[in-house]
């Protein structure tokens, strides 16, 4: 007897494959950009700096506190044996900002290195997309185990990386088009709070566009798996040749 409590129409394989591709893309992007914890660790030192400076206008205390928190976050990750790449990149950026703030004696000096770096990234993403060698493909290729195979073997994916890199470039350049006038003409407290406010939304928007473009693109070519299969086949062929040789020959 036919059961009526379960659907009798089989799931469309193409739809299931598309859902899997979306899920894999989302998980890979989440890991590549640090997830929620990585985002919090990136924002916390800068937030602490601007909070302390807003209260007492002490550049040295604000810079030292921000640097200490950045180092503490790395120590916690090391103690927990977690991935430290995002924490290390964060502490490096904070360290440069702290050095600038202490050297110049200006709170704006804390923000300047990160602003220059971010604007440079915006230019790099835009130019790389326009020349057909999208920076985002270089960054995410190893994450998807495709390395640079998208350049010559997967044109649909290359097109998606170009679109995503262009989106990152435009978003970054728009962000720093707002921040640099504040750096030149605003005060340090205003700059700090606006920078904190613009820390997360542009990143979320850029990651969202990346997910949209890559989720609709062809799946990545797993060059790591290809290499392992090729290596296994060569070993098998070598073993077969050795087995066919007669003893003593």
N, C-alpha and C positions, 0 to 999 in steps of 0.2 A: 504494500500500500504506500502511496506517495505521502511523504510527510509534508505538512503545511506550516510547520513552525520554523522552517529554515528556508532561505531563498533558494530557488531551484536554478536560477540563471547564473552560470559561472562568471567569475570576475573577469573583466577584460584584461588580458595580459599586458596590453600596451598601457592601460591606465595604471595597473599595478606597478609596472616598470617606471612610469613617470613619477608616481608617488615615492618610490624608492629613491629615484634620482633626486627629487626635491629634498628628501630627508637626509640623504648623504651629503648633499651640498650644504644644507643648513648646519649639520653637525661639523663639517669640515671648516666652514667659515667661523662658527662659534669658537672652535678650538684655535684657529689661526689668529684670531684677534683678541684672544685672552678671556673671552666669556665675561660673566658678571664680575667675578673676582678680579680678573686682570684690569677691568675698567675701573673698579673701585680703587685698586692699588695705584693706578695711574693718576686718578683725580685727587686722592687724599693728601699727598704732600702739598700740592698747589693750593688746595682748599685751606689747609692749616696755615700756610704762609699768609694768604690774604686775610684770614680771620684774625690772626695775631697782629698783623700790620694795621688792620682797620681799628683795632682796640687801642694799641699803644704807639703806633708809628715807629716801632723799633725794627729797623732793617736787619740788624745782626741777629737779634733773637728770632725773628720770623724765619730767616734763612737757615739758621742752625736747627731750629725745630723741624722744618720741612726736610732737611737733609737727614736728621736723626730718624724720622719716621720712615723715610725711604729705605734707609739701611736696615731698620728693624723689620720691615716687610720682607726683605731678602733673607734675613736671618730666620724668620719664622718659616719661610718656604724651605730653606735648607734643612731646618730641624724636622720638618714634616716630610722631607724627601720629595717635595713637589717639584713640578717644572718651574724653573727660575728664569726662563728667557725673557718673559714679560717684566718680571720684577727687576732683573738686571738692566734691561733697557730703560726702565723707569728711573732707577737710581742713578744711572749715568746722566740722563737728561736733567734730573733734579740737581745732581752734583755740579754740572756745568752752570745751571742757573744760580745756584748758591755761590759759586765762585765769582760770577759776574756781579751779583748783588753786593758781595763783600768787597770786591775790588773797586766798584764804582760808588759804593755807599748809597745807591739808589734802588728803591724797590722795583722800579721798572726794569732794572738790569736782570732781575730774577726771571722775568718773562721773555726778554729779548731773544736768547738762544733758541728757545722752543718756537718762538714766532718765526724766526728766520728759517729754522728747520722745516716747519710746517708749510711755509710759503714755498720753500724749495721743493718739497714733495709735490705740492700742487702743480708747479711748473713741470716737474719730472713726469708726473702722471699724464699731464696734457700733451707734452711733447712726444712721449713714448707712444701714446695712442695715435697721434697724427702721423708718425713715421712708420706705423705698422708693427712696432715691437713693444706691445703693452707691458708696462711695468708690473701690473697686477698678475699677469700670466707668469712672470718670472718669480714673483713672490708665492703664488698659490700653486704653481706647477708641482713642486715637491710635496705639498700637502695632499694633493689628489693623486700622487704617485705617477703623474704623467710627465714630470719634468718639463722639457721644452718640445715635446712631441706635438703639441698643438700648433706649432709654427708651420710645419710642413705636412702633417698627417691628419689634422683635424681642423679644417678651415672654419667650420661652424663654431667651434670653441674659440678659435682665434678672434673671430668677429665679436663674440661675447666678451672676451677679455678687453678688446679695444673699446667697446661701449662702456664697460665697467670702469676702465682706467680713465676714460674721458669724464665720466660722472664724478669720480674721485677728484680729478683735477679741477673741475668747475666748482665743486663744493668747497674744496680747500681754498681756492683762490678767492671765492666769495667771502669765506670766513675771515681771511686775513685782510681783505679789502675793508672790512669793518674794524678789525683790531689795530691795524697800523696807524690810521688817523687818531685813534684813542691814545696810542703810544706817544705820538708826536704832540698832541694838543690836549689830551685829557690828563687827569691826575692818576697816580698809581693805584689808588683804591678803586676808582671807577674801572680802570683797565683790568684789575684783578678779578672783580666780580663779573664783568662782561665775559672775560676769558673763561671763567668757571662755567658760566651759563652756556657758552658756546662749545664747551668741551665735548659733551655727549651727543646732542642732537645731530650735528653734522656727521659724526661718525656713524651713528645709527642709520641715518639716511643713506650714506655711502655704502654701508654693508647691505642695506635692504636692496638697493639697486643692483649690487653685485649678485645677490641671491636671485633676484628676478632674472637677470641676464643669463647666469650660469645654469639655473634650473631649467631654462628653456633650451639650452644648448645641448649638442650631442654629448653623451657620457665621455669621461676622460679615457684615454688609452693608457692602461696600466703597464708602463714600460718596465717596472720592477718585476711584475709577474712574467712578462715576456722574457726578460733576461733570465729569470730563474728557470723557466720552461726550456729555454735554449740551452742553458747550462746542463740541465738534467738530461736533455736529449743527447748532448755531446758525450756525457758520461756513460749513458746507456749504449751509444754507438761504440765507444771505446771499449767498454766491457764486452760487447758482442764480438768485436774484432779480436780481442784477446782470447775469447772462448773458442773461436774458430781455428786459432793457430794450433798446429800439431805440437806435441811435446818435443823439445829438442831442437826446434826450428827457430 
